[in-house]
């Protein structure tokens, strides 16, 4: 299982909402309005990318999928309130 | 030098635009409307986070900063046209 981050810019509202619903359906967790995360095995990661391709419909649409080491995930910095978590997590330097 | 990804949800248009300008000023590259990337040493990464904190003004505002291994960066998947790159990069499975 590997941690993935999906972030997207989808111009059409309905298309963007359908994408979010699809990411929930796949079992990912929303961490920002246009960013989801989840642990996927290689086959499910391929399935995810195949699904995401369907949502690229406009020349301005773009979706990034990042694979993240678990250490890098745990060391993420969150400013403000992360969606999908119960606690506000603000890291101050 | 370590690769960082900054993604943000900032509700106020002016505040969000100022944040984007600031990220350009710091030398980061825009890869999506609300996502930037760049290589930073530890001190500049701390400076970045300190700067980002100023832009959290609304309860819904949230910014994530992810540190990424260079291999994970290179293995990112881009669907559609990545901002800041000259070539369309579509990876098909």
N, CA and C atoms of all chains as a GROMACS GRO file, in nm:
protein
  558
    1UNK      N    1   0.084  -0.120   0.000
    1UNK     CA    2   0.000   0.000   0.000
    1UNK      C    3   0.087   0.124   0.000
    2UNK      N    4   0.053   0.215  -0.083
    2UNK     CA    5   0.132   0.337  -0.096
    2UNK      C    6   0.037   0.456  -0.086
    3UNK      N    7   0.085   0.560  -0.026
    3UNK     CA    8   0.004   0.680  -0.008
    3UNK      C    9   0.006   0.764  -0.136
    4UNK      N   10  -0.109   0.806  -0.180
    4UNK     CA   11  -0.121   0.891  -0.298
    4UNK      C   12  -0.194   1.020  -0.263
    5UNK      N   13  -0.158   1.125  -0.335
    5UNK     CA   14  -0.228   1.254  -0.328
    5UNK      C   15  -0.282   1.284  -0.467
    6UNK      N   16  -0.406   1.322  -0.475
    6UNK     CA   17  -0.466   1.363  -0.603
    6UNK      C   18  -0.508   1.507  -0.589
    7UNK      N   19  -0.459   1.594  -0.678
    7UNK     CA   20  -0.504   1.733  -0.678
    7UNK      C   21  -0.553   1.768  -0.818
    8UNK      N   22  -0.656   1.848  -0.825
    8UNK     CA   23  -0.717   1.870  -0.956
    8UNK      C   24  -0.767   2.014  -0.974
    9UNK      N   25  -0.757   2.055  -1.099
    9UNK     CA   26  -0.818   2.179  -1.150
    9UNK      C   27  -0.912   2.137  -1.261
   10UNK      N   28  -1.039   2.139  -1.236
   10UNK     CA   29  -1.138   2.102  -1.337
   10UNK      C   30  -1.231   2.220  -1.351
   11UNK      N   31  -1.241   2.271  -1.475
   11UNK     CA   32  -1.311   2.399  -1.492
   11UNK      C   33  -1.463   2.387  -1.479
   12UNK      N   34  -1.520   2.280  -1.528
   12UNK     CA   35  -1.666   2.267  -1.525
   12UNK      C   36  -1.714   2.219  -1.388
   13UNK      N   37  -1.809   2.294  -1.330
   13UNK     CA   38  -1.855   2.263  -1.194
   13UNK      C   39  -1.909   2.121  -1.182
   14UNK      N   40  -1.995   2.082  -1.276
   14UNK     CA   41  -2.058   1.950  -1.267
   14UNK      C   42  -1.953   1.839  -1.281
   15UNK      N   43  -1.862   1.859  -1.375
   15UNK     CA   44  -1.754   1.761  -1.396
   15UNK      C   45  -1.666   1.749  -1.271
   16UNK      N   46  -1.637   1.865  -1.212
   16UNK     CA   47  -1.553   1.866  -1.091
   16UNK      C   48  -1.624   1.797  -0.973
   17UNK      N   49  -1.754   1.822  -0.960
   17UNK     CA   50  -1.829   1.757  -0.852
   17UNK      C   51  -1.837   1.606  -0.871
   18UNK      N   52  -1.853   1.565  -0.998
   18UNK     CA   53  -1.857   1.421  -1.024
   18UNK      C   54  -1.722   1.356  -0.991
   19UNK      N   55  -1.615   1.429  -1.020
   19UNK     CA   56  -1.482   1.376  -0.987
   19UNK      C   57  -1.469   1.357  -0.836
   20UNK      N   58  -1.512   1.456  -0.759
   20UNK     CA   59  -1.503   1.444  -0.612
   20UNK      C   60  -1.584   1.324  -0.563
   21UNK      N   61  -1.704   1.307  -0.619
   21UNK     CA   62  -1.787   1.192  -0.579
   21UNK      C   63  -1.717   1.060  -0.612
   22UNK      N   64  -1.653   1.057  -0.727
   22UNK     CA   65  -1.582   0.936  -0.769
   22UNK      C   66  -1.466   0.905  -0.675
   23UNK      N   67  -1.394   1.010  -0.633
   23UNK     CA   68  -1.280   0.989  -0.542
   23UNK      C   69  -1.328   0.939  -0.406
   24UNK      N   70  -1.442   0.991  -0.359
   24UNK     CA   71  -1.501   0.938  -0.236
   24UNK      C   72  -1.537   0.791  -0.255
   25UNK      N   73  -1.599   0.761  -0.370
   25UNK     CA   74  -1.644   0.624  -0.397
   25UNK      C   75  -1.527   0.525  -0.394
   26UNK      N   76  -1.413   0.572  -0.446
   26UNK     CA   77  -1.293   0.488  -0.449
   26UNK      C   78  -1.236   0.471  -0.307
   27UNK      N   79  -1.280   0.556  -0.216
   27UNK     CA   80  -1.236   0.542  -0.078
   27UNK      C   81  -1.130   0.642  -0.036
   28UNK      N   82  -1.105   0.742  -0.120
   28UNK     CA   83  -1.006   0.843  -0.082
   28UNK      C   84  -1.067   0.942   0.017
   29UNK      N   85  -0.981   1.014   0.084
   29UNK     CA   86  -1.020   1.111   0.185
   29UNK      C   87  -0.990   1.252   0.134
   30UNK      N   88  -1.087   1.342   0.153
   30UNK     CA   89  -1.066   1.478   0.106
   30UNK      C   90  -0.985   1.557   0.209
   31UNK      N   91  -0.876   1.616   0.167
   31UNK     CA   92  -0.795   1.695   0.260
   31UNK      C   93  -0.804   1.846   0.232
   32UNK      N   94  -0.846   1.880   0.111
   32UNK     CA   95  -0.877   2.018   0.074
   32UNK      C   96  -0.992   2.010  -0.026
   33UNK      N   97  -1.041   2.127  -0.066
   33UNK     CA   98  -1.153   2.127  -0.161
   33UNK      C   99  -1.118   2.046  -0.285
   34UNK      N  100  -0.998   2.063  -0.338
   34UNK     CA  101  -0.960   1.996  -0.463
   34UNK      C  102  -0.839   1.906  -0.444
   35UNK      N  103  -0.832   1.840  -0.328
   35UNK     CA  104  -0.721   1.748  -0.301
   35UNK      C  105  -0.770   1.632  -0.215
   36UNK      N  106  -0.735   1.512  -0.259
   36UNK     CA  107  -0.772   1.390  -0.186
   36UNK      C  108  -0.646   1.308  -0.159
   37UNK      N  109  -0.657   1.219  -0.063
   37UNK     CA  110  -0.546   1.128  -0.037
   37UNK      C  111  -0.600   0.989  -0.006
   38UNK      N  112  -0.514   0.890  -0.021
   38UNK     CA  113  -0.553   0.755   0.014
   38UNK      C  114  -0.440   0.658  -0.008
   39UNK      N  115  -0.451   0.541   0.053
   39UNK     CA  116  -0.353   0.434   0.036
   39UNK      C  117  -0.405   0.338  -0.070
   40UNK      N  118  -0.324   0.312  -0.170
   40UNK     CA  119  -0.367   0.225  -0.280
   40UNK      C  120  -0.258   0.124  -0.311
   41UNK      N  121  -0.300   0.004  -0.350
   41UNK     CA  122  -0.201  -0.091  -0.402
   41UNK      C  123  -0.182  -0.059  -0.550
   42UNK      N  124  -0.080  -0.118  -0.614
   42UNK     CA  125  -0.048  -0.080  -0.753
   42UNK      C  126  -0.166  -0.094  -0.849
   43UNK      N  127  -0.244  -0.200  -0.834
   43UNK     CA  128  -0.355  -0.220  -0.928
   43UNK      C  129  -0.461  -0.111  -0.910
   44UNK      N  130  -0.492  -0.080  -0.787
   44UNK     CA  131  -0.594   0.024  -0.763
   44UNK      C  132  -0.542   0.161  -0.805
   45UNK      N  133  -0.411   0.182  -0.794
   45UNK     CA  134  -0.354   0.310  -0.839
   45UNK      C  135  -0.371   0.323  -0.991
   46UNK      N  136  -0.349   0.213  -1.064
   46UNK     CA  137  -0.370   0.216  -1.209
   46UNK      C  138  -0.516   0.241  -1.242
   47UNK      N  139  -0.605   0.175  -1.168
   47UNK     CA  140  -0.748   0.196  -1.189
   47UNK      C  141  -0.784   0.343  -1.165
   48UNK      N  142  -0.727   0.400  -1.060
   48UNK     CA  143  -0.752   0.541  -1.028
   48UNK      C  144  -0.715   0.631  -1.146
   49UNK      N  145  -0.595   0.610  -1.200
   49UNK     CA  146  -0.550   0.696  -1.310
   49UNK      C  147  -0.641   0.679  -1.432
   50UNK      N  148  -0.683   0.557  -1.457
   50UNK     CA  149  -0.772   0.532  -1.571
   50UNK      C  150  -0.903   0.608  -1.553
   51UNK      N  151  -0.953   0.609  -1.431
   51UNK     CA  152  -1.077   0.681  -1.401
   51UNK      C  153  -1.057   0.832  -1.415
   52UNK      N  154  -0.945   0.880  -1.362
   52UNK     CA  155  -0.919   1.024  -1.364
   52UNK      C  156  -0.915   1.080  -1.506
   53UNK      N  157  -0.862   1.000  -1.599
   53UNK     CA  158  -0.850   1.046  -1.737
   53UNK      C  159  -0.983   1.091  -1.795
   54UNK      N  160  -1.090   1.028  -1.750
   54UNK     CA  161  -1.223   1.061  -1.804
   54UNK      C  162  -1.266   1.203  -1.771
   55UNK      N  163  -1.205   1.260  -1.668
   55UNK     CA  164  -1.249   1.391  -1.622
   55UNK      C  165  -1.172   1.506  -1.686
   56UNK      N  166  -1.073   1.474  -1.770
   56UNK     CA  167  -1.002   1.579  -1.844
   56UNK      C  168  -1.082   1.608  -1.970
   57UNK      N  169  -1.153   1.721  -1.970
   57UNK     CA  170  -1.242   1.751  -2.083
   57UNK      C  171  -1.215   1.887  -2.145
   58UNK      N  172  -1.147   1.972  -2.072
   58UNK     CA  173  -1.122   2.109  -2.117
   58UNK      C  174  -0.969   2.126  -2.127
   59UNK      N  175  -0.923   2.212  -2.220
   59UNK     CA  176  -0.776   2.232  -2.232
   59UNK      C  177  -0.712   2.281  -2.102
   60UNK      N  178  -0.792   2.342  -2.015
   60UNK     CA  179  -0.736   2.392  -1.889
   60UNK      C  180  -0.740   2.291  -1.775
   61UNK      N  181  -0.807   2.179  -1.798
   61UNK     CA  182  -0.817   2.079  -1.691
   61UNK      C  183  -0.682   2.012  -1.668
   62UNK      N  184  -0.648   1.995  -1.543
   62UNK     CA  185  -0.525   1.922  -1.510
   62UNK      C  186  -0.542   1.852  -1.376
   63UNK      N  187  -0.491   1.731  -1.371
   63UNK     CA  188  -0.492   1.652  -1.248
   63UNK      C  189  -0.351   1.599  -1.223
   64UNK      N  190  -0.305   1.615  -1.102
   64UNK     CA  191  -0.178   1.556  -1.060
   64UNK      C  192  -0.202   1.442  -0.962
   65UNK      N  193  -0.126   1.337  -0.979
   65UNK     CA  194  -0.125   1.227  -0.881
   65UNK      C  195   0.018   1.212  -0.832
   66UNK      N  196   0.038   1.230  -0.701
   66UNK     CA  197   0.170   1.214  -0.642
   66UNK      C  198   0.171   1.091  -0.554
   67UNK      N  199   0.275   1.011  -0.567
   67UNK     CA  200   0.300   0.902  -0.475
   67UNK      C  201   0.389   0.959  -0.366
   68UNK      N  202   0.359   0.922  -0.243
   68UNK     CA  203   0.428   0.985  -0.131
   68UNK      C  204   0.478   0.876  -0.036
   69UNK      N  205   0.603   0.885   0.006
   69UNK     CA  206   0.649   0.796   0.113
   69UNK      C  207   0.570   0.827   0.240
   70UNK      N  208   0.551   0.725   0.323
   70UNK     CA  209   0.468   0.743   0.442
   70UNK      C  210   0.530   0.847   0.535
   71UNK      N  211   0.662   0.852   0.539
   71UNK     CA  212   0.731   0.952   0.620
   71UNK      C  213   0.700   1.094   0.566
   72UNK      N  214   0.702   1.106   0.435
   72UNK     CA  215   0.671   1.237   0.376
   72UNK      C  216   0.526   1.276   0.403
   73UNK      N  217   0.436   1.176   0.402
   73UNK     CA  218   0.297   1.206   0.435
   73UNK      C  219   0.286   1.255   0.579
   74UNK      N  220   0.350   1.181   0.670
   74UNK     CA  221   0.339   1.217   0.812
   74UNK      C  222   0.404   1.352   0.841
   75UNK      N  223   0.503   1.387   0.763
   75UNK     CA  224   0.573   1.515   0.785
   75UNK      C  225   0.512   1.630   0.706
   76UNK      N  226   0.396   1.606   0.646
   76UNK     CA  227   0.331   1.717   0.574
   76UNK      C  228   0.303   1.830   0.673
   77UNK      N  229   0.298   1.949   0.619
   77UNK     CA  230   0.267   2.065   0.702
   77UNK      C  231   0.128   2.114   0.661
   78UNK      N  232   0.043   2.133   0.761
   78UNK     CA  233  -0.093   2.180   0.736
   78UNK      C  234  -0.112   2.314   0.805
   79UNK      N  235  -0.150   2.414   0.729
   79UNK     CA  236  -0.183   2.545   0.785
   79UNK      C  237  -0.333   2.561   0.768
   80UNK      N  238  -0.401   2.591   0.877
   80UNK     CA  239  -0.547   2.594   0.874
   80UNK      C  240  -0.602   2.457   0.906
   81UNK      N  241  -0.724   2.433   0.867
   81UNK     CA  242  -0.792   2.311   0.906
   81UNK      C  243  -0.794   2.212   0.791
   82UNK      N  244  -0.730   2.099   0.811
   82UNK     CA  245  -0.728   1.996   0.708
   82UNK      C  246  -0.864   1.926   0.703
   83UNK      N  247  -0.921   1.918   0.585
   83UNK     CA  248  -1.046   1.846   0.569
   83UNK      C  249  -1.024   1.700   0.600
   84UNK      N  250  -1.126   1.635   0.654
   84UNK     CA  251  -1.119   1.492   0.677
   84UNK      C  252  -1.049   1.455   0.805
   85UNK      N  253  -0.999   1.553   0.878
   85UNK     CA  254  -0.939   1.524   1.008
   85UNK      C  255  -1.024   1.593   1.115
   86UNK      N  256  -1.027   1.536   1.232
   86UNK     CA  257  -1.112   1.590   1.338
   86UNK      C  258  -1.047   1.708   1.408
   87UNK      N  259  -0.916   1.710   1.404
   87UNK     CA  260  -0.845   1.814   1.480
   87UNK      C  261  -0.782   1.915   1.389
   88UNK      N  262  -0.783   2.037   1.431
   88UNK     CA  263  -0.707   2.139   1.361
   88UNK      C  264  -0.560   2.111   1.388
   89UNK      N  265  -0.483   2.114   1.284
   89UNK     CA  266  -0.341   2.081   1.300
   89UNK      C  267  -0.261   2.196   1.242
   90UNK      N  268  -0.210   2.279   1.328
   90UNK     CA  269  -0.130   2.390   1.280
   90UNK      C  270   0.012   2.371   1.331
   91UNK      N  271   0.104   2.367   1.241
   91UNK     CA  272   0.243   2.352   1.281
   91UNK      C  273   0.308   2.489   1.271
   92UNK      N  274   0.364   2.533   1.381
   92UNK     CA  275   0.428   2.664   1.383
   92UNK      C  276   0.578   2.649   1.386
   93UNK      N  277   0.648   2.736   1.316
   93UNK     CA  278   0.794   2.735   1.318
   93UNK      C  279   0.840   2.849   1.407
   94UNK      N  280   1.890   2.027  -0.098
   94UNK     CA  281   1.769   2.077  -0.163
   94UNK      C  282   1.665   1.966  -0.167
   95UNK      N  283   1.546   2.004  -0.133
   95UNK     CA  284   1.438   1.906  -0.130
   95UNK      C  285   1.320   1.963  -0.207
   96UNK      N  286   1.251   1.876  -0.274
   96UNK     CA  287   1.136   1.919  -0.353
   96UNK      C  288   1.013   1.934  -0.263
   97UNK      N  289   0.946   2.045  -0.279
   97UNK     CA  290   0.823   2.070  -0.203
   97UNK      C  291   0.707   2.097  -0.298
   98UNK      N  292   0.589   2.061  -0.250
   98UNK     CA  293   0.464   2.093  -0.320
   98UNK      C  294   0.381   2.177  -0.224
   99UNK      N  295   0.328   2.287  -0.271
   99UNK     CA  296   0.237   2.370  -0.192
   99UNK      C  297   0.102   2.370  -0.260
  100UNK      N  298  -0.004   2.330  -0.189
  100UNK     CA  299  -0.139   2.339  -0.245
  100UNK      C  300  -0.226   2.418  -0.148
  101UNK      N  301  -0.315   2.498  -0.203
  101UNK     CA  302  -0.390   2.587  -0.114
  101UNK      C  303  -0.535   2.604  -0.155
  102UNK      N  304  -0.618   2.620  -0.054
  102UNK     CA  305  -0.758   2.664  -0.065
  102UNK      C  306  -0.770   2.792   0.013
  103UNK      N  307  -0.778   2.903  -0.057
  103UNK     CA  308  -0.790   3.033   0.009
  103UNK      C  309  -0.917   3.097  -0.045
  104UNK      N  310  -1.009   3.130   0.045
  104UNK     CA  311  -1.143   3.170   0.000
  104UNK      C  312  -1.148   3.309  -0.062
  105UNK      N  313  -1.072   3.403  -0.008
  105UNK     CA  314  -1.078   3.540  -0.058
  105UNK      C  315  -0.990   3.556  -0.183
  106UNK      N  316  -1.050   3.609  -0.290
  106UNK     CA  317  -0.979   3.619  -0.418
  106UNK      C  318  -0.850   3.699  -0.406
  107UNK      N  319  -0.856   3.814  -0.341
  107UNK     CA  320  -0.738   3.901  -0.333
  107UNK      C  321  -0.628   3.834  -0.251
  108UNK      N  322  -0.668   3.773  -0.141
  108UNK     CA  323  -0.572   3.702  -0.056
  108UNK      C  324  -0.506   3.587  -0.133
  109UNK      N  325  -0.589   3.516  -0.210
  109UNK     CA  326  -0.537   3.403  -0.288
  109UNK      C  327  -0.441   3.451  -0.397
  110UNK      N  328  -0.475   3.562  -0.462
  110UNK     CA  329  -0.386   3.615  -0.565
  110UNK      C  330  -0.254   3.663  -0.507
  111UNK      N  331  -0.262   3.726  -0.389
  111UNK     CA  332  -0.138   3.770  -0.324
  111UNK      C  333  -0.050   3.650  -0.287
  112UNK      N  334  -0.113   3.542  -0.245
  112UNK     CA  335  -0.037   3.422  -0.212
  112UNK      C  336   0.036   3.369  -0.336
  113UNK      N  337  -0.035   3.363  -0.448
  113UNK     CA  338   0.029   3.315  -0.572
  113UNK      C  339   0.148   3.405  -0.608
  114UNK      N  340   0.130   3.537  -0.597
  114UNK     CA  341   0.240   3.629  -0.627
  114UNK      C  342   0.360   3.603  -0.536
  115UNK      N  343   0.331   3.577  -0.410
  115UNK     CA  344   0.436   3.552  -0.312
  115UNK      C  345   0.512   3.424  -0.346
  116UNK      N  346   0.438   3.323  -0.389
  116UNK     CA  347   0.504   3.196  -0.423
  116UNK      C  348   0.592   3.212  -0.547
  117UNK      N  349   0.546   3.293  -0.644
  117UNK     CA  350   0.632   3.324  -0.759
  117UNK      C  351   0.757   3.398  -0.712
  118UNK      N  352   0.738   3.495  -0.623
  118UNK     CA  353   0.849   3.577  -0.574
  118UNK      C  354   0.956   3.490  -0.508
  119UNK      N  355   0.910   3.389  -0.434
  119UNK     CA  356   1.001   3.298  -0.365
  119UNK      C  357   1.074   3.208  -0.466
  120UNK      N  358   1.021   3.201  -0.587
  120UNK     CA  359   1.088   3.122  -0.690
  120UNK      C  360   1.023   2.988  -0.719
  121UNK      N  361   0.903   2.967  -0.664
  121UNK     CA  362   0.836   2.841  -0.692
  121UNK      C  363   0.771   2.845  -0.831
  122UNK      N  364   0.739   2.728  -0.883
  122UNK     CA  365   0.679   2.712  -1.015
  122UNK      C  366   0.536   2.666  -1.000
  123UNK      N  367   0.448   2.730  -1.076
  123UNK     CA  368   0.306   2.693  -1.068
  123UNK      C  369   0.281   2.569  -1.154
  124UNK      N  370   0.224   2.466  -1.094
  124UNK     CA  371   0.193   2.345  -1.171
  124UNK      C  372   0.042   2.327  -1.193
  125UNK      N  373  -0.038   2.394  -1.110
  125UNK     CA  374  -0.183   2.400  -1.128
  125UNK      C  375  -0.225   2.538  -1.076
  126UNK      N  376  -0.354   2.568  -1.093
  126UNK     CA  377  -0.401   2.698  -1.048
  126UNK      C  378  -0.366   2.722  -0.901
  127UNK      N  379  -0.385   2.623  -0.818
  127UNK     CA  380  -0.362   2.638  -0.674
  127UNK      C  381  -0.256   2.541  -0.622
  128UNK      N  382  -0.154   2.519  -0.704
  128UNK     CA  383  -0.046   2.428  -0.662
  128UNK      C  384   0.086   2.476  -0.722
  129UNK      N  385   0.186   2.484  -0.637
  129UNK     CA  386   0.320   2.525  -0.679
  129UNK      C  387   0.420   2.419  -0.635
  130UNK      N  388   0.538   2.422  -0.697
  130UNK     CA  389   0.645   2.334  -0.655
  130UNK      C  390   0.778   2.406  -0.661
  131UNK      N  391   0.875   2.356  -0.588
  131UNK     CA  392   1.008   2.412  -0.593
  131UNK      C  393   1.104   2.336  -0.504
  132UNK      N  394   1.233   2.356  -0.529
  132UNK     CA  395   1.338   2.295  -0.447
  132UNK      C  396   1.384   2.397  -0.344
  133UNK      N  397   1.383   2.358  -0.218
  133UNK     CA  398   1.418   2.450  -0.111
  133UNK      C  399   1.515   2.382  -0.015
  134UNK      N  400   1.606   2.458   0.040
  134UNK     CA  401   1.687   2.404   0.149
  134UNK      C  402   1.607   2.422   0.278
  135UNK      N  403   1.652   2.360   0.388
  135UNK     CA  404   1.571   2.361   0.512
  135UNK      C  405   1.536   2.502   0.560
  136UNK      N  406   1.630   2.597   0.552
  136UNK     CA  407   1.601   2.731   0.600
  136UNK      C  408   1.493   2.798   0.516
  137UNK      N  409   1.505   2.784   0.385
  137UNK     CA  410   1.404   2.847   0.298
  137UNK      C  411   1.269   2.778   0.312
  138UNK      N  412   1.270   2.650   0.344
  138UNK     CA  413   1.143   2.581   0.368
  138UNK      C  414   1.075   2.638   0.493
  139UNK      N  415   1.153   2.664   0.596
  139UNK     CA  416   1.096   2.724   0.718
  139UNK      C  417   1.043   2.864   0.688
  140UNK      N  418   1.119   2.940   0.610
  140UNK     CA  419   1.074   3.074   0.571
  140UNK      C  420   0.942   3.066   0.495
  141UNK      N  421   0.935   2.970   0.405
  141UNK     CA  422   0.813   2.951   0.326
  141UNK      C  423   0.693   2.930   0.417
  142UNK      N  424   0.707   2.840   0.514
  142UNK     CA  425   0.594   2.810   0.603
  142UNK      C  426   0.555   2.933   0.684
  143UNK      N  427   0.655   3.008   0.727
  143UNK     CA  428   0.626   3.129   0.805
  143UNK      C  429   0.545   3.228   0.719
  144UNK      N  430   0.582   3.239   0.594
  144UNK     CA  431   0.511   3.329   0.503
  144UNK      C  432   0.369   3.279   0.478
  145UNK      N  433   0.357   3.148   0.456
  145UNK     CA  434   0.225   3.090   0.424
  145UNK      C  435   0.124   3.115   0.536
  146UNK      N  436   0.172   3.111   0.660
  146UNK     CA  437   0.081   3.130   0.774
  146UNK      C  438   0.002   3.259   0.766
  147UNK      N  439   0.064   3.362   0.708
  147UNK     CA  440  -0.002   3.493   0.700
  147UNK      C  441  -0.128   3.489   0.614
  148UNK      N  442  -0.136   3.390   0.525
  148UNK     CA  443  -0.247   3.386   0.430
  148UNK      C  444  -0.368   3.307   0.482
  149UNK      N  445  -0.355   3.248   0.599
  149UNK     CA  446  -0.469   3.177   0.660
  149UNK      C  447  -0.551   3.282   0.737
  150UNK      N  448  -0.663   3.322   0.678
  150UNK     CA  449  -0.742   3.431   0.737
  150UNK      C  450  -0.887   3.391   0.762
  151UNK      N  451  -0.930   3.288   0.696
  151UNK     CA  452  -1.070   3.245   0.706
  151UNK      C  453  -1.071   3.103   0.763
  152UNK      N  454  -1.177   3.066   0.838
  152UNK     CA  455  -1.182   2.930   0.894
  152UNK      C  456  -1.174   2.820   0.788
  153UNK      N  457  -1.211   2.855   0.664
  153UNK     CA  458  -1.206   2.754   0.558
  153UNK      C  459  -1.073   2.748   0.485
  154UNK      N  460  -0.985   2.844   0.513
  154UNK     CA  461  -0.856   2.846   0.444
  154UNK      C  462  -0.769   2.730   0.490
  155UNK      N  463  -0.705   2.666   0.396
  155UNK     CA  464  -0.611   2.559   0.432
  155UNK      C  465  -0.500   2.552   0.327
  156UNK      N  466  -0.379   2.531   0.376
  156UNK     CA  467  -0.262   2.516   0.289
  156UNK      C  468  -0.188   2.389   0.332
  157UNK      N  469  -0.153   2.307   0.235
  157UNK     CA  470  -0.069   2.190   0.262
  157UNK      C  471   0.068   2.211   0.199
  158UNK      N  472   0.170   2.170   0.270
  158UNK     CA  473   0.306   2.166   0.215
  158UNK      C  474   0.355   2.022   0.227
  159UNK      N  475   0.387   1.962   0.114
  159UNK     CA  476   0.439   1.825   0.112
  159UNK      C  477   0.585   1.827   0.069
  160UNK      N  478   0.665   1.754   0.143
  160UNK     CA  479   0.803   1.729   0.101
  160UNK      C  480   0.798   1.602   0.017
  161UNK      N  481   0.874   1.602  -0.090
  161UNK     CA  482   0.863   1.490  -0.184
  161UNK      C  483   1.003   1.441  -0.219
  162UNK      N  484   1.024   1.311  -0.214
  162UNK     CA  485   1.150   1.257  -0.267
  162UNK      C  486   1.158   1.287  -0.416
  163UNK      N  487   1.280   1.304  -0.467
  163UNK     CA  488   1.294   1.342  -0.608
  163UNK      C  489   1.237   1.234  -0.699
  164UNK      N  490   1.250   1.108  -0.656
  164UNK     CA  491   1.195   0.998  -0.734
  164UNK      C  492   1.042   1.010  -0.740
  165UNK      N  493   0.983   1.044  -0.626
  165UNK     CA  494   0.837   1.060  -0.622
  165UNK      C  495   0.793   1.176  -0.709
  166UNK      N  496   0.874   1.282  -0.710
  166UNK     CA  497   0.842   1.395  -0.799
  166UNK      C  498   0.847   1.351  -0.945
  167UNK      N  499   0.955   1.283  -0.982
  167UNK     CA  500   0.971   1.242  -1.122
  167UNK      C  501   0.863   1.143  -1.164
  168UNK      N  502   0.815   1.065  -1.070
  168UNK     CA  503   0.713   0.965  -1.101
  168UNK      C  504   0.570   1.018  -1.087
  169UNK      N  505   0.557   1.147  -1.068
  169UNK     CA  506   0.422   1.203  -1.061
  169UNK      C  507   0.347   1.174  -1.190
  170UNK      N  508   0.219   1.167  -1.179
  170UNK     CA  509   0.135   1.146  -1.297
  170UNK      C  510   0.059   1.274  -1.324
  171UNK      N  511   0.066   1.320  -1.449
  171UNK     CA  512  -0.003   1.442  -1.488
  171UNK      C  513  -0.105   1.409  -1.596
  172UNK      N  514  -0.229   1.442  -1.570
  172UNK     CA  515  -0.334   1.427  -1.669
  172UNK      C  516  -0.375   1.566  -1.712
  173UNK      N  517  -0.372   1.591  -1.842
  173UNK     CA  518  -0.397   1.727  -1.890
  173UNK      C  519  -0.264   1.800  -1.899
  174UNK      N  520  -0.270   1.931  -1.899
  174UNK     CA  521  -0.152   2.012  -1.924
  174UNK      C  522  -0.100   2.070  -1.793
  175UNK      N  523   0.020   2.030  -1.755
  175UNK     CA  524   0.080   2.082  -1.633
  175UNK      C  525   0.127   2.225  -1.657
  176UNK      N  526   0.083   2.316  -1.569
  176UNK     CA  527   0.130   2.453  -1.578
  176UNK      C  528   0.281   2.457  -1.556
  177UNK      N  529   0.347   2.552  -1.620
  177UNK     CA  530   0.490   2.571  -1.594
  177UNK      C  531   0.578   2.478  -1.673
  178UNK      N  532   0.517   2.387  -1.750
  178UNK     CA  533   0.597   2.300  -1.835
  178UNK      C  534   0.560   2.331  -1.980
  179UNK      N  535   0.655   2.312  -2.069
  179UNK     CA  536   0.632   2.348  -2.209
  179UNK      C  537   0.554   2.239  -2.282
  180UNK      N  538   0.568   2.117  -2.234
  180UNK     CA  539   0.508   2.007  -2.307
  180UNK      C  540   0.389   1.950  -2.233
  181UNK      N  541   0.291   1.913  -2.310
  181UNK     CA  542   0.180   1.839  -2.251
  181UNK      C  543   0.235   1.702  -2.215
  182UNK      N  544   0.204   1.658  -2.096
  182UNK     CA  545   0.257   1.530  -2.049
  182UNK      C  546   0.139   1.446  -2.003
  183UNK      N  547   0.099   1.356  -2.086
  183UNK     CA  548  -0.013   1.270  -2.048
  183UNK      C  549   0.040   1.127  -2.039
  184UNK      N  550   0.023   1.068  -1.925
  184UNK     CA  551   0.067   0.931  -1.906
  184UNK      C  552  -0.055   0.841  -1.916
  185UNK      N  553  -0.050   0.748  -2.007
  185UNK     CA  554  -0.164   0.659  -2.025
  185UNK      C  555  -0.130   0.521  -1.972
  186UNK      N  556  -0.226   0.459  -1.910
  186UNK     CA  557  -0.207   0.321  -1.862
  186UNK      C  558  -0.279   0.224  -1.955
   0.00000   0.00000   0.00000
